[in-house]
Amino acid sequence: CKSRFEKIRLSNDVAKKYQEAIKLYNKKDYSKALILFEDLSQKYRGRTEAEDLNYYYAYTLFRLKDYTTARYQFKYFADTYPTSKNAEECRYMGAYCYYLDSPEYTLDQENTYKAIDALQLFINLYPKSERVAQASQYITDLRAKLELKAYTNARLYYDLGGYDISNYKSSVISLKNAEIDFPDIKYAEEMDLLIIKSQYAYAKNSFPYRQEDRYTEAIGYANEFIENHPESKYLEEAKTLKTECENGIASAKELMTLEANQIAKYKAMVEKDNSKDTSANIKNKTPNP
Amino acid sequence: LKVQGTDLDYFQPKEYIIGGTTLTGASFIDKEVIITLSKLIKGETILLPSEATSTAIKTLWSQGLFDDIELNISKLTDDTVYFDIKVVERPRLSSFELNGLSKSQKTDITEKLNSKSGKTIINENTYNSTTAVIDKYLAEKGYFFTKIDYKTKPDPNMENGVVLQVFVERGRKVKVQKINFTGNKEFKAAQLRKYLKKTKQRAFYKIFGPGKYSQEKFKEDKEKLIAKMQDKGYRDAVILRDSVYRNSDKTVGIDIDIYEGPKYYVGNITWAGNAKYATKDLTKVLGIEKGDIFSEEKLGVKLHGNGAESEDVSSIYLNDGYLTFNVEPVQTKIYNDTVDLEIRIYEGPQYTNNRITVKGNTITNDRVVLRQVRTRPGDKFSKEQLIRTVRDIGQLGNFDESKTVPTPKPNPADGTVDIEYAVEEKPSDQVELSGGFGGGRVIGTIGLTFNNFSLRNILNPKAYKPLPKGDGQKLSIRGQTNAKYYQSYSFSFSEPWLGGKKPVSFGISAFTSLSSNGASAGSSNLQKIRLNGVTVSLGRMLKWPDNYFQLTHSINAQQYILNNYPGYLFTTGTSYNFNLTQEISRDSRNSPIFPTEGSFFKFTIQATPPYSLLNKVNYETASDKKRYTFTEYHKWKFEGQWFQRLAGKLVVKAQAQFGFLGSYNQAVGQSAFERFKLGGDGMQGFDFLQGSELITMRGYANNVVIPSSATTPGQINIAQQSGSPIYTKYVMELRYPVIASQQATAFIVGFAEGGNTWNKFSDYNPFNVRRSAGIGARIFLPIFGMLGIDYGIPFDKIPGVQDFGRQRFMFSIAQQLGGFN
């Protein structure tokens, strides 16, 4: 014995099916409604009722939280019935589905970019809509997510610096890239400070003969910071880092001089030792023609 | 657009108001909707002539409802236009009904055709395209002389819908009777036939293999044939003519007329365009000298490389930042049988890595992938590092290895390159759920392994999908019980990057297990053993001697409680085992599931404090209780595995293992625990206790490979129950993959093993082993892990044990990768 729903599902009476589907939708039995809507959407192609049907179909998917299929249906509706009274709503809902599908900032952001595009398209198409304010807010949210991702991933190299010094070099590059990609990123102060810190750590852990150049670069970043963020709460830290860099250069130079002296002293000693048979020595050192 | 009675000036489009649109020729379709779709709506303005009219026809056409569409202007006044859309409506194709094919063929063809049903009409084109799809499909399967007829019947479920009935007469499969060659002098016909890899003559002994003739494969084969001949120095070789003719209903013959031309040799080689590396060095890498047989294939390999770690000209440049490097061998002069070569090099700029991004990680967090990446911003671009990164990402076990694709995007303007690593998540969690029958008792097992766990999100309800995931941590829990006879529970957790800043792995695991004869507590018959243990470990990736090395330290604490339990050196009492383990390993295998290259080495030392040297107990006379309270031993283990591709997909695996359990003090004797049990499937079976180490050996039953010095029943019992202190095992395995997809990896193996155990180091002889050989199959399913079945033949009887220790069939499950020791 088949249930009432099964009977309707298997029947060929499309009109009855349609009514039942709407009834189920209003009763919030979305999964059953979906079965009927899916079936009907093929059969109603090219008929007047198709417009309403597609509208309900998209919303059923939305209620079932299948945002991937729902956004496709909303977009299909907006593309197919651009003059419909529901077109604006569906265009918006399609973009909203993308927004809901945008994942955590630590994961792939493909849907975030698509959501921004879809929301922007909505704003361009319906600039006077009352939904524009909300859409703009969503775009702001999504951009913030992308900024946070850029900042976090660039910072990762700084965090990994303790394990491999050259990660500090990567940190400077990736932080700068993030600032290029997001010119008004809200983490600019933290990032600028991290650039100094990374460069400082990179210089400090380098061989003495490389330190001067690298410290000088760090001092450059510190000067930029002091100029660009005169009110920053990190100002003192930047200044301290600058001083440490200067001290670093001084001690690197000292070390180099000391080393040079040692080498000179050693050479002198060797020469003194060999001064007796210098001629033999020179002969040995000249390469064979 | 047909204009009746009016000339539209194409150079002066004019705006009109649409006065009305009519639709003629439609009987089933809602006219209003069609007009709305055409966008030629009354009251709208339209530019004529313009794209609007062709767009209207296109839109209607894309509905797939009409056989023909005409757009006419029925009336045109000064500012108003009236349209008429004339359509030819045809029945709509609702579904296909295939006759005369096997079930699997029907399924395949229906899949190929399905995109059309419900969306198109039936006309001549439908028949033609359907015939083409079926013909192509059957030709691939070896049916060449097929006949296809069509009938239609109305679909009761769809207004104006029609079911297309397809009647197929397949005929018989076509095989190749004979392949004839003409024009060949240096090459024998048999040799040439061999070069046609997928097109083979019929022969009584060919039971397997491609007997069928396939047009597409024959085309590929012809190209391969020429490539092979050119590879042998015949650079002028060409197929002059080839024909396939029908022999009978089920066979065809093939005639191939070839021109061989002379055999060519390499003449002078000159280099041009190389600034970074000297000609002398490049010549050495190239390894082709004047007088060698001229082979374009070899030249290609030496210049462009082949595989991951090859020594070739391109790799030298590509590993040093020259991303846009290009090399082209030009044949400058050909005289008699000699070819002079000029190798032209374009070095281009040296690129530096800039932006490194990950794409497609829908579950795993960015940093888990990014910290594996070796091509870091600011480093010089290197192909080698790129390939190593792909391997290391694969090693995580969360992504489909074959779909991890690095894409370098060079910016020639500033000499930087952005690299995007595209990955695809795959299911990495494993479930073990079984109810089995072992040792005459029913036993239930449940095991769960999550390979991409996120501990930090454990309190975040939003992260449960269905579990918090994405941090690359591993959590596994396992329980096995049959109530009072046997219980075992274990738990383990590991984090590969402790603190997220250094590649220091942290692991913690605990277990408890119990085995008894089922007698009630307090009964004098009760025989029972309980084991409890905790392990904490720290591991570190090393940068020296190379970055494949890993060092692991761990601390273990274990407790063994025996109650009248036989098979150990003592029967009642409690023993503790505190030990430190140091392990150094090197893993350069190129894949965790089916490695084709690389090796794996592991050296482990485990030691307890030497209690007997510190306390003042006289072990010669001490009671069992005193003697065994603190287990003391030192244990040394070594394992090596090598993988090498032999030919095609065939891979050889060689493995050697060695283990030694020593004592500090003669008087104390060897430890009762932590010994080695050799033989069998190595699975955590019913009688598994973690007081010993299980080593697999196919062909022999579980734990039966005991020292030959164990002859008395007591010695045999101890050797089987608690194991032996020394073992050695060697394995040679040939492996061939049969399935390699995201859903499953399967391969067949042929193996030969040799292994043995000893009681004393003075008895040890690495060549005196028990041997076995056999065949088997393995399948890796993402949810179940690795499953295996083996058939092994033992060559050496083991006296004193049941059935001489033979066990030919063996079934195995390994939850973790790298199982099947």
Interface residues (C-beta under 8 A of the other chain):
Chain A: N12 Q42 K43 R45 G46 R47 T48 A50 T83 P103 E104 T106 L107 D108 E110 K149 T152 N153 L156 Y157 D159 L160 G162 Y163 D164 S166 N167 K169 S170 V172 I173 S174 N177
Chain B: I29 D30 E32 V33 I34 T36 Q63 L65 G118 P156 N157 M158 N354 R355 I356 V358 K359 G360 N361 T362 I363 T364 N365 D366 R367 L370 R371 R376 P377 G378 D379 G470 G500 K501 K502 P503 K543
